[in-house]
Amino acid sequence: MTTTKDIVRPPKHLIEGLRDLGSATIAGTLGHMGFRNPHMTGILPQSRGKSIVGPALTLQFLPQRPDLFSEGEYANPETQLHRHVLYHVQEGDVVVVDARGDMNSGVFGDMMSTYFKGRGGAGIVIDGVMRDRPNVDKLDLSLWLKGWTPNYHVQTGIFPNAVNVTIACGGVTVVPGDIIVADDDGVVVVPPSMAEHIIEDGKKHAEWEVFSREKLMAGESLQRYYPLHPDAEGEYQAWRKARGL
């Protein structure tokens, strides 16, 4: 089992710049930049209307092997590496867990989630499940998971192996310190090196979509207004000028 030093967090202006862009806009922009699928498949929002943007702390699980892991849950709690990822949590961080899609072991429960909330974490993303849903729901956390179980984190076939290492989550590679954007559409991963470009292009895209949406709601031409046809550029620029954009 491996623990590592804390992550390098991206500059705050990148976090704030991505905050106004939804995951769909970001995923599309990343796609045009060559990141074919930044979306974590099968990891679903657990309550509607929540959105988060924050740097990734990572936790990796592996299949259990008796020579590599013995439970020791209360004999020596510090052997539980799922605790260690939480020790690194700062305000606004997102804990991202490769639980191998396991549907039987609840990575975090009531007490760990309470600690996470107290540390000011933004949200938790797990390629797997959690437990203690009735109590966890009372914490009003932002969660993206595959589901829930009554089992604890090493009860069946997996164990926590490493903290703040590169992982796969929902079919996407996540490097510690990557920027996680999650909302009702799901979770996307933004490499910090690509964030400035995404913010610039994403804001342009979001802006002309507002203009196009107004036109489409008025029953005007789909061919002309989505995507925005070059012939409509003059109308769009006039619309921007009238709104002081």
Secondary structure, 3 states (H helix, E strand, C coil): CECCCCCCCCCHHHHHHHHCCCHHHHHHHHHHCCCCCCECCCCEECCCCCCEEEEEEEEEEEECCCCCCCCCCCCCHHHCHHHHHHHCCCCCCEEEEECCCCCCCECCCHHHHHHHHHHCCCEEEECCEECCHHHHHHCCCCEEECEECCCCCCCCCEEEEEECCCEEECCEEECCCCEEEEECCEEEEECHHHHHHHHHHHHHHHHHHHHHHHHHHCCCCHHHHCCECHHHHHHHHHHHHHCCC
